[in-house]
Amino acid sequence: MKRWAAALGPLAVVCLLTACTGSSSAGTSPTSPGSFNSEADQVVADLAAGNFAAVEAKFDPAMMKAAPAASLQQGWAECQDAMGRYRSHGAPRSDRKGQFDLEGVPVMWAKGPDTVAISFNPNGTIAGLEPCIVAGGVGEPFQ
């Protein structure tokens, strides 16, 4: 668990710096909180189905460098090692932190509930992802 977060830690700083400069979300206008509920729902569905490349395709450039599909797959596997098999997920809850739309998707694992946290840039790309608390996260604003 900690090994995955530690391996991505130095790369997460790249995400933090890129996101703070606005380079990962340039070119579009901001949207209102809650507008990424369906996207967050699909991200969790893709993670649960093992469609890691589909999730990675939604990453902003900094996230693509910090958490390629192989790292994402490893992080999801570590969540399952700690929390048991994925069972289901519920409706996302939205919030806003600075320029980011945060989506918290409640997930039921075999050993209990947790939340998948996803940060979206205003243009809809993923700026941060925390598949479960035990695996930690990468990108904005999970630093």
C-alpha positions as a Python dict, from the first residue, in 0.01 Angstrom:
ca = {
    (1, 'M'): (0, 0, 0),
    (2, 'K'): (254, 255, 114),
    (3, 'R'): (497, 140, -153),
    (4, 'W'): (258, 253, -430),
    (5, 'A'): (200, 593, -271),
    (6, 'A'): (572, 632, -202),
    (7, 'A'): (665, 543, -559),
    (8, 'L'): (425, 801, -697),
    (9, 'G'): (503, 1064, -433),
    (10, 'P'): (788, 1240, -617),
    (11, 'L'): (588, 1233, -939),
    (12, 'A'): (284, 1376, -763),
    (13, 'V'): (483, 1693, -702),
    (14, 'V'): (497, 1734, -1079),
    (15, 'C'): (118, 1717, -1086),
    (16, 'L'): (95, 1972, -808),
    (17, 'L'): (324, 2217, -986),
    (18, 'T'): (156, 2174, -1323),
    (19, 'A'): (-192, 2212, -1179),
    (20, 'C'): (-96, 2522, -984),
    (21, 'T'): (29, 2693, -1297),
    (22, 'G'): (-296, 2621, -1475),
    (23, 'S'): (-123, 2454, -1768),
    (24, 'S'): (-322, 2133, -1729),
    (25, 'S'): (-661, 2300, -1760),
    (26, 'A'): (-605, 2578, -2008),
    (27, 'G'): (-832, 2635, -2302),
    (28, 'T'): (-1177, 2594, -2153),
    (29, 'S'): (-1408, 2782, -1925),
    (30, 'P'): (-1484, 2661, -1571),
    (31, 'T'): (-1792, 2457, -1501),
    (32, 'S'): (-2009, 2447, -1193),
    (33, 'P'): (-1957, 2193, -913),
    (34, 'G'): (-2143, 1871, -966),
    (35, 'S'): (-2105, 1878, -1341),
    (36, 'F'): (-1865, 1584, -1332),
    (37, 'N'): (-2090, 1339, -1145),
    (38, 'S'): (-2146, 1115, -1446),
    (39, 'E'): (-1777, 1125, -1536),
    (40, 'A'): (-1680, 1027, -1180),
    (41, 'D'): (-1933, 745, -1186),
    (42, 'Q'): (-1781, 618, -1511),
    (43, 'V'): (-1426, 640, -1372),
    (44, 'V'): (-1519, 413, -1080),
    (45, 'A'): (-1706, 177, -1312),
    (46, 'D'): (-1395, 161, -1536),
    (47, 'L'): (-1165, 99, -1239),
    (48, 'A'): (-1390, -181, -1114),
    (49, 'A'): (-1402, -337, -1462),
    (50, 'G'): (-1026, -319, -1501),
    (51, 'N'): (-1046, -58, -1778),
    (52, 'F'): (-741, 131, -1653),
    (53, 'A'): (-649, 263, -1998),
    (54, 'A'): (-994, 426, -2023),
    (55, 'V'): (-933, 605, -1693),
    (56, 'E'): (-581, 705, -1795),
    (57, 'A'): (-719, 852, -2120),
    (58, 'K'): (-905, 1108, -1904),
    (59, 'F'): (-588, 1221, -1720),
    (60, 'D'): (-440, 1563, -1773),
    (61, 'P'): (-75, 1562, -1896),
    (62, 'A'): (74, 1578, -1546),
    (63, 'M'): (-137, 1286, -1426),
    (64, 'M'): (-39, 1083, -1734),
    (65, 'K'): (324, 1120, -1630),
    (66, 'A'): (261, 1051, -1261),
    (67, 'A'): (14, 762, -1280),
    (68, 'P'): (15, 562, -1602),
    (69, 'A'): (-230, 274, -1637),
    (70, 'A'): (15, 23, -1484),
    (71, 'S'): (48, 233, -1167),
    (72, 'L'): (-326, 285, -1158),
    (73, 'Q'): (-384, -89, -1187),
    (74, 'Q'): (-134, -152, -907),
    (75, 'G'): (-306, 108, -685),
    (76, 'W'): (-649, -48, -746),
    (77, 'A'): (-505, -392, -665),
    (78, 'E'): (-362, -256, -340),
    (79, 'C'): (-704, -116, -250),
    (80, 'Q'): (-848, -464, -301),
    (81, 'D'): (-569, -620, -97),
    (82, 'A'): (-651, -389, 193),
    (83, 'M'): (-1029, -354, 157),
    (84, 'G'): (-1134, -677, -13),
    (85, 'R'): (-1304, -706, -348),
    (86, 'Y'): (-1499, -418, -494),
    (87, 'R'): (-1875, -473, -453),
    (88, 'S'): (-2052, -155, -567),
    (89, 'H'): (-2049, 222, -568),
    (90, 'G'): (-2303, 496, -508),
    (91, 'A'): (-2381, 842, -639),
    (92, 'P'): (-2089, 1088, -639),
    (93, 'R'): (-2085, 1387, -404),
    (94, 'S'): (-1949, 1713, -542),
    (95, 'D'): (-1744, 1992, -392),
    (96, 'R'): (-1507, 2257, -520),
    (97, 'K'): (-1152, 2338, -410),
    (98, 'G'): (-1008, 2634, -598),
    (99, 'Q'): (-1024, 2555, -968),
    (100, 'F'): (-1093, 2186, -909),
    (101, 'D'): (-1424, 2005, -901),
    (102, 'L'): (-1396, 1725, -646),
    (103, 'E'): (-1607, 1415, -676),
    (104, 'G'): (-1626, 1168, -389),
    (105, 'V'): (-1772, 837, -500),
    (106, 'P'): (-1879, 610, -212),
    (107, 'V'): (-1752, 256, -271),
    (108, 'M'): (-1849, -61, -90),
    (109, 'W'): (-1562, -305, -57),
    (110, 'A'): (-1589, -653, 96),
    (111, 'K'): (-1439, -519, 421),
    (112, 'G'): (-1648, -201, 434),
    (113, 'P'): (-1708, 140, 281),
    (114, 'D'): (-1456, 387, 148),
    (115, 'T'): (-1450, 667, -107),
    (116, 'V'): (-1283, 709, -444),
    (117, 'A'): (-1183, 1076, -468),
    (118, 'I'): (-1138, 1233, -810),
    (119, 'S'): (-1032, 1591, -891),
    (120, 'F'): (-1139, 1732, -1226),
    (121, 'N'): (-988, 2030, -1402),
    (122, 'P'): (-1236, 2281, -1545),
    (123, 'N'): (-1189, 2119, -1889),
    (124, 'G'): (-1298, 1777, -1756),
    (125, 'T'): (-960, 1609, -1742),
    (126, 'I'): (-858, 1430, -1424),
    (127, 'A'): (-609, 1621, -1211),
    (128, 'G'): (-606, 1387, -909),
    (129, 'L'): (-722, 1042, -813),
    (130, 'E'): (-736, 858, -482),
    (131, 'P'): (-875, 507, -540),
    (132, 'C'): (-902, 441, -166),
    (133, 'I'): (-765, 593, 152),
    (134, 'V'): (-517, 311, 213),
    (135, 'A'): (-354, 352, -130),
    (136, 'G'): (-324, 728, -107),
    (137, 'G'): (-361, 953, -406),
    (138, 'V'): (-172, 1128, -679),
    (139, 'G'): (-221, 1467, -836),
    (140, 'E'): (-426, 1766, -724),
    (141, 'P'): (-559, 1830, -463),
    (142, 'F'): (-454, 1517, -279),
    (143, 'Q'): (-121, 1649, -152),
}
